[in-house]
């Protein structure tokens, strides 16, 4: 432990985590149609990791991974619907043990909550726990539903019936789950001033269904939206999982026919996604202003990120699945700590979301447990390490995680290359990102790329083996 840090001067941590938000949904990250002034401002005041990657393209394994600093196969929480084992130690538990007060609003999603079953918690360290897996009132314990009731509203009456087959406006912004999450965050940071705290803001947006408030949706003209990146015939030599999803993509409570969508349908969905991200940005702004007004901004680490991405029609796919395109695994990640972290620093080096937990431990002056497999980004954030090279590669996994129950995939991406191996099959993907940054051309079966494929397959196999649990520790030679 850093002796200079004690309970009185440890930084607060405001952890803003969205659900299923792509990297390229933020204006300062290159999207000219996005309206995200508050996240843009956070980037100007902090450190932006331009190449941050999740360790699974699906919610539960990704969240279990970055909250523990460990890979999905190591946490044994590899699938939506699995419960994280009781012996896993979340960063919230470790911080609580060190004197932090920890709170959450929205999702946690480290266990199943299907069939009216409330998510079962482990000893997670959250003393304030406003649980709302998603806005729909599927459980009496949904804290968002209770908040609506306190205002004389119900979710059912606030949802509009008009809209298209793919986009239906949700509750007005005043009564939206993202707004509720922000209010819970503001209440928490004001109530806990004067002692170290961590708060997890875990809104459900911009996760499907595509249902922003109507007043936000009306700000975007679908005709101005670009069509998804897709080349006719590009899926012919790609894995069967993608051809299946191109025909049908899961969209609770039903399905929609991706291959049958019109260009206007696709533009409407893109517009709705932009509207959902703008609402998120507005609520981020509210929280940051409240943090500033409370006098706590200078001693608070603010993180903005998402658990994984969204295909949004690119490559003929929507939502998520056993897909490792950049749209699915490349996520936004911004960290800000005034006076301690660099301002306006853009980090080009590859990083993984498992690097967040050890970073927070180091910044709080706490020892990083050797169970954690991530590496602290503190020195990069402080300008004491090169920003252009952190990892030689990033690694991501999908082990029967959501739909496609036969799919077991591993991805390894270097600066210039990417390989995806689907275990138990002869299928895979290989991309030369120098000449094909949009990943249209699958070189998996190309005869003149056999050496490259073999080299990257070995790297991917090594990564999977070397991501084994470092515990239990070895006590001696025999």
Backbone torsions as a table, in degrees:
resi	resn	phi	psi	omega
1	UNK	NA	140.1	177.1
2	UNK	-70.7	114.9	-176.6
3	UNK	-64.5	-19.3	179.7
4	UNK	-74.1	-15.8	-179.3
5	UNK	-101.8	132.3	172.3
6	UNK	-140.0	-179.0	-173.0
7	UNK	-60.4	-24.8	-176.1
8	UNK	-80.8	-22.6	-176.5
9	UNK	-124.0	9.4	176.3
10	UNK	-67.4	145.1	-178.2
11	UNK	-72.1	145.7	166.3
12	UNK	-71.5	161.9	-179.7
13	UNK	-133.6	117.0	174.3
14	UNK	-107.4	108.7	-171.7
15	UNK	-108.3	103.8	-177.5
16	UNK	-97.4	108.2	-176.2
17	UNK	-123.3	117.0	175.4
18	UNK	-91.1	176.7	-175.1
19	UNK	-121.8	114.6	173.0
20	UNK	71.4	43.8	-179.8
21	UNK	-106.5	125.3	-179.9
22	UNK	-69.6	158.0	175.8
23	UNK	-61.6	-39.0	-170.6
24	UNK	-93.0	34.0	177.2
25	UNK	-103.3	11.0	-174.3
26	UNK	-120.7	135.0	-174.2
27	UNK	-61.1	-45.8	-177.4
28	UNK	-68.3	-10.7	175.2
29	UNK	-98.3	11.1	169.9
30	UNK	114.5	-1.7	-178.5
31	UNK	-94.0	103.9	-175.2
32	UNK	-69.3	-19.9	179.9
33	UNK	-87.8	-12.7	-177.9
34	UNK	-74.8	149.1	176.5
35	UNK	-122.0	88.6	-173.7
36	UNK	-135.0	57.3	-175.0
37	UNK	-63.4	-30.5	-177.0
38	UNK	-75.8	-40.4	175.4
39	UNK	-69.7	-37.4	175.0
40	UNK	-57.5	-43.0	179.2
41	UNK	-65.8	-37.4	177.2
42	UNK	-63.3	-38.2	176.2
43	UNK	-63.8	-40.5	179.7
44	UNK	-65.2	-29.2	-178.2
45	UNK	-92.5	-6.5	-172.1
46	UNK	-140.2	-150.5	-175.4
47	UNK	-113.5	125.9	178.8
48	UNK	-107.8	123.1	177.1
49	UNK	-92.9	104.5	-172.2
50	UNK	-74.9	-16.2	179.8
51	UNK	-135.2	70.3	177.0
52	UNK	-102.9	138.1	-173.7
53	UNK	-129.6	136.8	175.2
54	UNK	-78.6	160.3	-177.6
55	UNK	-94.7	-0.9	169.2
56	UNK	-159.1	142.7	-180.0
57	UNK	-83.6	20.0	-179.3
58	UNK	-133.8	151.1	-166.9
59	UNK	-55.4	-65.9	-169.2
60	UNK	-59.7	-51.1	179.7
61	UNK	-62.9	-34.3	178.0
62	UNK	-66.4	-46.2	-178.2
63	UNK	-66.7	-42.0	176.6
64	UNK	-60.0	-34.3	-177.8
65	UNK	-70.4	-54.2	-174.7
66	UNK	-75.3	-21.0	177.3
67	UNK	-79.5	-16.0	177.0
68	UNK	-109.6	-17.4	-173.0
69	UNK	74.9	26.0	-174.8
70	UNK	-133.3	154.2	-178.5
71	UNK	-72.3	155.7	-179.0
72	UNK	-54.6	-44.6	-177.8
73	UNK	-66.1	-24.6	179.9
74	UNK	-79.6	-40.2	178.3
75	UNK	-70.1	-18.3	-175.4
76	UNK	68.3	11.7	176.1
77	UNK	-110.0	82.0	-167.2
78	UNK	-102.5	-6.3	-170.4
79	UNK	-138.6	148.5	161.6
80	UNK	-60.2	135.1	-179.4
81	UNK	99.0	-13.7	174.0
82	UNK	-87.4	155.4	173.3
83	UNK	-101.2	132.6	177.0
84	UNK	-62.7	135.2	-177.7
85	UNK	-60.2	148.3	-175.4
86	UNK	-62.3	-23.9	-176.1
87	UNK	-87.3	-0.7	174.5
88	UNK	-74.8	144.3	-175.7
89	UNK	-114.1	110.9	177.9
90	UNK	-75.3	153.8	176.2
91	UNK	-57.5	-33.2	177.8
92	UNK	-63.8	-37.6	177.7
93	UNK	-68.3	-42.2	-179.9
94	UNK	-64.8	-40.7	178.6
95	UNK	-69.4	-39.4	177.7
96	UNK	-61.3	-39.5	177.6
97	UNK	-62.7	-24.6	-179.0
98	UNK	-94.9	8.7	174.8
99	UNK	106.0	2.0	178.1
100	UNK	-78.9	147.5	166.7
101	UNK	-97.0	122.7	-173.5
102	UNK	-114.4	136.2	179.4
103	UNK	-135.4	162.0	-178.3
104	UNK	-147.6	145.2	168.7
105	UNK	-136.1	129.9	179.1
106	UNK	106.6	-137.4	-176.4
107	UNK	-79.8	150.5	158.3
108	UNK	-118.6	-54.3	170.9
109	UNK	59.6	51.3	172.2
110	UNK	-110.1	12.3	177.0
111	UNK	-158.7	165.9	-179.0
112	UNK	-67.3	143.1	172.7
113	UNK	-137.0	34.2	179.7
114	UNK	-87.6	164.0	173.6
115	UNK	56.6	43.5	178.2
116	UNK	63.7	19.0	179.1
117	UNK	-96.3	125.8	178.7
118	UNK	-74.1	143.1	-179.5
119	UNK	-56.4	128.1	177.9
120	UNK	-82.7	129.5	-176.8
121	UNK	-96.7	148.0	165.6
122	UNK	-93.6	-172.7	177.3
123	UNK	-75.6	81.1	-167.9
124	UNK	-91.7	-8.4	175.7
125	UNK	88.8	-5.6	-179.6
126	UNK	-82.9	113.3	176.6
127	UNK	-86.3	-25.3	171.4
128	UNK	-110.0	122.1	-170.2
129	UNK	-140.2	90.2	177.8
130	UNK	-94.7	89.7	-169.8
131	UNK	-87.4	129.2	173.4
132	UNK	-152.6	93.4	-176.5
133	UNK	-57.6	-47.7	172.7
134	UNK	-148.2	166.8	-171.5
135	UNK	-65.5	-32.6	-175.8
136	UNK	-58.2	140.0	-175.1
137	UNK	-80.1	63.4	-176.9
138	UNK	-83.6	-11.3	-177.9
139	UNK	-139.2	139.3	174.3
140	UNK	-59.9	-25.3	-176.6
141	UNK	-82.7	1.6	179.6
142	UNK	-66.0	110.2	-175.3
143	UNK	-65.5	-30.3	176.9
144	UNK	-65.5	-41.4	177.7
145	UNK	-60.2	-42.4	179.6
146	UNK	-65.7	-37.3	177.1
147	UNK	-62.7	-44.0	176.4
148	UNK	-59.8	-42.9	-179.2
149	UNK	-61.9	-36.0	178.5
150	UNK	-64.6	-20.5	178.2
151	UNK	-101.3	9.2	178.8
152	UNK	74.0	26.0	-177.1
153	UNK	-123.6	159.3	169.6
154	UNK	-127.7	154.3	-180.0
155	UNK	-62.4	-39.0	-177.1
156	UNK	-61.7	-44.0	-177.0
157	UNK	-73.2	-21.9	-177.9
158	UNK	-85.6	-15.2	-178.9
159	UNK	-88.3	128.4	-176.7
160	UNK	-83.2	148.8	-180.0
161	UNK	-91.7	-17.3	-178.6
162	UNK	-76.0	169.3	179.4
163	UNK	129.4	-175.7	-179.6
164	UNK	-95.6	-175.5	178.0
165	UNK	-67.1	-20.6	-172.6
166	UNK	-115.8	-18.6	-178.3
167	UNK	-133.1	122.5	176.4
168	UNK	-134.0	120.3	-178.0
169	UNK	-56.5	140.7	178.0
170	UNK	-97.0	-160.0	-178.4
171	UNK	-60.0	151.4	174.1
172	UNK	-57.0	155.9	-175.8
173	UNK	-54.7	-36.4	-178.1
174	UNK	-58.0	-31.8	-175.2
175	UNK	-116.3	21.0	-175.9
176	UNK	-81.4	152.5	179.2
177	UNK	-62.5	-35.1	177.6
178	UNK	-63.6	-39.5	176.9
179	UNK	-64.7	-43.2	176.4
180	UNK	-58.9	-45.2	178.0
181	UNK	-56.3	-43.5	-179.6
182	UNK	-64.1	-41.3	179.9
183	UNK	-64.7	-38.1	177.2
184	UNK	-64.8	-38.7	178.2
185	UNK	-64.3	-43.6	-178.7
186	UNK	-64.6	-45.0	177.8
187	UNK	-58.3	-43.5	-176.6
188	UNK	-65.0	-47.6	-175.8
189	UNK	-67.5	-29.7	177.3
190	UNK	-75.0	-38.9	-177.7
191	UNK	-72.2	-24.9	-174.0
192	UNK	-108.0	15.3	177.3
193	UNK	-59.0	135.7	177.8
194	UNK	102.0	-5.2	174.8
195	UNK	-140.8	152.2	-176.4
196	UNK	-66.0	136.4	-179.5
197	UNK	-140.8	159.2	169.7
198	UNK	-132.3	133.1	176.9
199	UNK	-126.8	132.5	177.6
200	UNK	-102.1	108.7	174.2
201	UNK	-91.9	108.5	-171.4
202	UNK	-125.0	69.1	179.7
203	UNK	-68.5	159.9	-179.6
204	UNK	-81.7	-28.6	179.7
205	UNK	-70.2	154.8	-0.6
206	UNK	-92.3	32.4	174.9
207	UNK	-54.2	146.3	174.7
208	UNK	-63.1	156.5	5.4
209	UNK	-72.1	161.5	-175.5
210	UNK	-86.2	91.7	-169.0
211	UNK	-139.8	61.1	178.5
212	UNK	-71.1	164.3	171.8
213	UNK	-57.2	145.1	-177.0
214	UNK	-60.2	-36.9	-177.8
215	UNK	-66.0	-25.4	174.9
216	UNK	-82.9	-43.1	-179.5
217	UNK	-60.1	-36.6	-177.9
218	UNK	-66.2	-14.9	-179.6
219	UNK	-78.6	-10.4	-174.7
220	UNK	-118.1	127.2	176.6
221	UNK	-90.5	114.2	-179.5
222	UNK	-54.4	-30.9	-178.7
223	UNK	-63.8	-21.7	179.8
224	UNK	-88.2	-6.1	-177.3
225	UNK	-81.8	142.2	176.2
226	UNK	-73.8	152.9	172.3
227	UNK	-75.5	153.3	177.7
228	UNK	-59.3	156.4	175.7
229	UNK	-76.2	114.5	-179.0
230	UNK	-159.0	134.0	174.1
231	UNK	-111.3	127.3	179.2
232	UNK	-54.7	126.7	178.9
233	UNK	88.0	-2.1	-175.5
234	UNK	-66.7	-21.9	-178.6
235	UNK	-85.1	-3.2	-174.9
236	UNK	-59.7	-36.3	-179.0
237	UNK	-114.2	25.8	176.8
238	UNK	-107.9	167.3	-172.9
239	UNK	-56.8	150.7	-175.8
240	UNK	-61.7	-27.3	178.7
241	UNK	-58.8	-35.7	-178.3
242	UNK	-74.8	-38.2	177.7
243	UNK	-65.1	-35.8	176.8
244	UNK	-64.4	-46.2	-178.3
245	UNK	-69.2	-27.1	177.1
246	UNK	-67.2	-30.7	178.5
247	UNK	-79.4	-44.0	-178.8
248	UNK	-143.1	132.6	175.4
249	UNK	-121.4	139.2	-178.1
250	UNK	-68.5	132.7	178.6
251	UNK	-151.7	89.1	-176.5
252	UNK	-51.2	139.5	5.4
253	UNK	-91.3	12.4	178.9
254	UNK	-137.6	-147.1	179.8
255	UNK	-132.6	155.1	170.1
256	UNK	-129.1	152.4	-170.7
257	UNK	-91.4	97.6	-174.0
258	UNK	-62.8	-48.0	-176.9
259	UNK	-62.5	-23.5	-179.0
260	UNK	-94.6	3.4	-178.9
261	UNK	-72.6	139.8	174.2
262	UNK	-80.5	166.7	175.8
263	UNK	-59.5	-37.8	179.1
264	UNK	-65.9	-39.4	175.8
265	UNK	-56.5	-46.8	-177.1
266	UNK	-65.5	-40.8	179.0
267	UNK	-66.6	-35.1	176.9
268	UNK	-63.0	-42.9	179.4
269	UNK	-63.9	-42.5	178.4
270	UNK	-62.3	-41.9	177.7
271	UNK	-62.0	-41.8	179.6
272	UNK	-64.4	-39.0	178.2
273	UNK	-63.2	-41.8	175.8
274	UNK	-60.3	-42.1	-179.1
275	UNK	-64.4	-39.9	178.4
276	UNK	-64.4	-39.1	179.5
277	UNK	-70.5	-31.9	176.3
278	UNK	-67.3	-40.1	175.9
279	UNK	-60.6	-44.1	176.3
280	UNK	-56.2	-47.6	-178.0
281	UNK	-60.6	-42.2	178.6
282	UNK	-60.4	-41.2	-179.1
283	UNK	-73.7	-33.7	171.9
284	UNK	-59.5	-43.1	177.9
285	UNK	-59.7	-42.6	177.8
286	UNK	-58.9	-44.9	-178.0
287	UNK	-65.3	-44.3	-178.4
288	UNK	-64.8	-37.4	177.4
289	UNK	-66.3	-40.0	177.7
290	UNK	-65.2	-38.6	177.6
291	UNK	-62.5	-44.0	178.4
292	UNK	-64.4	-46.6	-178.2
293	UNK	-63.3	-28.1	-179.9
294	UNK	-79.8	-6.5	-179.9
295	UNK	79.1	16.2	-175.4
296	UNK	-107.9	-1.1	-172.8
297	UNK	-60.3	-41.3	-174.0
298	UNK	-66.8	-21.9	-180.0
299	UNK	-114.5	33.7	178.8
300	UNK	-129.1	125.6	170.3
301	UNK	-80.7	123.7	176.7
302	UNK	-109.3	128.6	177.4
303	UNK	-117.2	133.4	169.3
304	UNK	-122.4	131.3	-176.4
305	UNK	-164.0	179.5	171.3
306	UNK	-137.4	157.9	-175.6
307	UNK	-75.6	-30.4	175.6
308	UNK	-169.4	-179.4	-174.4
309	UNK	-99.4	-163.1	-177.0
310	UNK	-145.4	130.8	-176.9
311	UNK	-68.5	-36.7	173.9
312	UNK	52.4	37.2	175.0
313	UNK	91.7	-14.8	179.0
314	UNK	-63.2	140.0	-177.1
315	UNK	60.1	24.1	178.0
316	UNK	73.3	22.1	-175.1
317	UNK	-126.7	148.8	172.2
318	UNK	-124.8	162.5	174.8
319	UNK	67.0	-124.0	-174.5
320	UNK	-147.9	-176.5	-178.3
321	UNK	155.4	-157.5	179.9
322	UNK	-80.7	53.2	-175.5
323	UNK	-119.7	136.7	-175.6
324	UNK	-121.4	25.4	172.3
325	UNK	-62.0	161.1	178.8
326	UNK	-55.2	-36.5	-178.8
327	UNK	-61.2	-25.6	-175.5
328	UNK	-94.2	-30.9	-171.4
329	UNK	-117.6	-15.6	179.1
330	UNK	-89.5	120.0	-171.9
331	UNK	-126.4	157.0	173.6
332	UNK	-69.7	144.9	174.4
333	UNK	-151.7	117.5	179.3
334	UNK	-129.9	137.3	175.5
335	UNK	-130.4	134.6	-178.6
336	UNK	-136.8	134.9	174.9
337	UNK	-150.2	96.6	-172.3
338	UNK	-54.2	131.7	178.1
339	UNK	80.7	-13.6	-179.5
340	UNK	-112.7	-41.3	176.7
341	UNK	-100.6	153.2	177.0
342	UNK	-61.0	151.1	176.2
343	UNK	-102.2	134.8	177.1
344	UNK	67.8	21.8	-179.3
345	UNK	-84.8	126.7	175.3
346	UNK	-104.4	119.1	-177.4
347	UNK	-99.2	117.6	-178.8
348	UNK	-89.8	-14.9	-177.8
349	UNK	-68.1	149.8	177.4
350	UNK	-68.3	131.8	175.2
351	UNK	-135.7	161.7	178.3
352	UNK	-118.9	155.6	-179.6
353	UNK	-66.7	-21.3	175.7
354	UNK	-68.4	-8.0	178.0
355	UNK	-80.2	-12.1	-176.9
356	UNK	-70.1	-48.4	-175.1
357	UNK	-58.7	-49.2	177.4
358	UNK	-64.4	-29.2	176.0
359	UNK	-62.2	-45.7	-179.2
360	UNK	-66.6	-38.6	177.9
361	UNK	-60.9	-46.2	-179.6
362	UNK	-64.7	-42.1	-178.4
363	UNK	-66.9	-26.6	176.9
364	UNK	-85.8	2.4	179.8
365	UNK	74.6	25.0	-178.0
366	UNK	-109.3	151.3	177.7
367	UNK	-67.8	137.9	177.0
368	UNK	-81.7	119.4	-179.1
369	UNK	-61.1	143.1	-179.3
370	UNK	-74.4	-5.6	171.6
371	UNK	-69.3	-27.5	-177.5
372	UNK	-71.2	139.7	-178.3
373	UNK	-106.0	-9.1	175.7
374	UNK	-79.4	171.1	179.6
375	UNK	-122.3	137.3	-176.3
376	UNK	-63.5	138.2	177.1
377	UNK	-98.2	8.4	-172.7
378	UNK	-58.1	-46.0	-177.2
379	UNK	-67.1	-33.9	175.0
380	UNK	-63.9	-46.2	-179.2
381	UNK	-63.0	-31.4	-178.3
382	UNK	-88.2	2.9	179.1
383	UNK	75.2	19.3	-177.2
384	UNK	-104.0	4.9	177.7
385	UNK	-142.7	150.5	-178.0
386	UNK	-59.4	133.8	-179.2
387	UNK	-83.5	-6.1	-173.4
388	UNK	-98.7	-6.4	177.9
389	UNK	-149.6	112.2	177.3
390	UNK	-120.3	-49.4	176.4
391	UNK	-123.1	150.7	175.4
392	UNK	-78.5	-22.9	179.1
393	UNK	-159.0	165.2	171.3
394	UNK	-121.2	155.4	-170.8
395	UNK	-134.7	137.7	-179.2
396	UNK	-142.2	153.7	-171.8
397	UNK	-135.7	148.4	171.1
398	UNK	-138.7	108.4	-176.9
399	UNK	-118.5	87.0	178.4
400	UNK	51.1	46.3	-162.3
401	UNK	-87.0	-27.1	-176.0
402	UNK	-144.9	-107.0	172.0
403	UNK	-81.8	-171.3	177.7
404	UNK	54.6	66.5	-169.7
405	UNK	-65.8	-12.3	178.5
406	UNK	-93.9	4.4	-171.7
407	UNK	-94.8	123.4	174.4
408	UNK	-131.9	108.5	-174.3
409	UNK	-129.9	150.3	173.7
410	UNK	-129.8	139.8	178.9
411	UNK	-123.6	137.3	170.4
412	UNK	-128.2	129.5	179.7
413	UNK	-126.3	128.0	172.2
414	UNK	-100.0	-169.5	177.6
415	UNK	-58.9	-37.5	-169.3
416	UNK	-123.5	-3.3	-173.8
417	UNK	-139.0	156.9	175.6
418	UNK	-144.3	137.8	173.3
419	UNK	-130.2	142.0	174.9
420	UNK	-127.0	124.1	-179.4
421	UNK	-112.2	124.3	175.6
422	UNK	-100.1	106.2	-170.7
423	UNK	-68.8	142.6	-178.6
424	UNK	81.1	4.4	178.0
425	UNK	-134.8	173.9	172.8
426	UNK	-97.9	12.2	-175.6
427	UNK	-92.8	152.0	177.2
428	UNK	-176.4	-178.3	178.9
429	UNK	-138.0	145.1	177.7
430	UNK	-142.6	125.6	-177.6
431	UNK	-130.4	135.9	170.3
432	UNK	-94.9	102.0	-172.5
433	UNK	-74.7	-11.4	176.2
434	UNK	-72.1	-39.7	-178.0
435	UNK	-103.2	-10.9	-174.2
436	UNK	-144.8	65.0	-174.8
437	UNK	-66.8	-19.7	179.1
438	UNK	-90.0	0.0	172.4
439	UNK	61.7	45.9	176.3
440	UNK	-86.6	-32.3	-168.1
441	UNK	-107.0	107.4	179.8
442	UNK	-83.2	116.8	-176.7
443	UNK	-96.5	11.0	-174.0
444	UNK	-53.8	-41.6	-177.2
445	UNK	-103.1	9.4	-177.9
446	UNK	-74.7	120.7	-176.7
447	UNK	-57.5	-35.7	-176.7
448	UNK	-81.2	5.9	177.0
449	UNK	-119.9	19.0	-177.9
450	UNK	-64.0	-41.6	179.8
451	UNK	-64.7	-42.7	177.4
452	UNK	-61.3	-43.8	179.8
453	UNK	-62.1	-44.7	-179.4
454	UNK	-63.8	-43.2	-179.7
455	UNK	-61.8	-45.5	-178.3
456	UNK	-73.6	-31.6	175.0
457	UNK	-62.8	-40.1	177.4
458	UNK	-65.5	-41.5	177.7
459	UNK	-61.6	-41.0	-179.6
460	UNK	-67.5	-41.3	177.0
461	UNK	-63.5	-44.3	177.6
462	UNK	-59.4	-42.4	-179.1
463	UNK	-62.7	-39.4	-179.4
464	UNK	-67.1	-39.3	179.4
465	UNK	-70.5	-43.4	-174.7
466	UNK	-78.9	-1.6	172.5
467	UNK	-92.1	13.7	176.8
468	UNK	-62.1	157.2	-179.4
469	UNK	-61.3	126.0	176.6
470	UNK	-71.2	-8.4	178.0
471	UNK	-107.2	154.1	-1.3
472	UNK	-72.9	151.9	-178.4
473	UNK	-69.1	151.0	177.0
474	UNK	-78.2	129.3	-175.2
475	UNK	-95.7	-16.4	-177.6
476	UNK	178.1	178.7	-176.4
477	UNK	-72.0	-21.2	179.6
478	UNK	-159.9	NA	NA
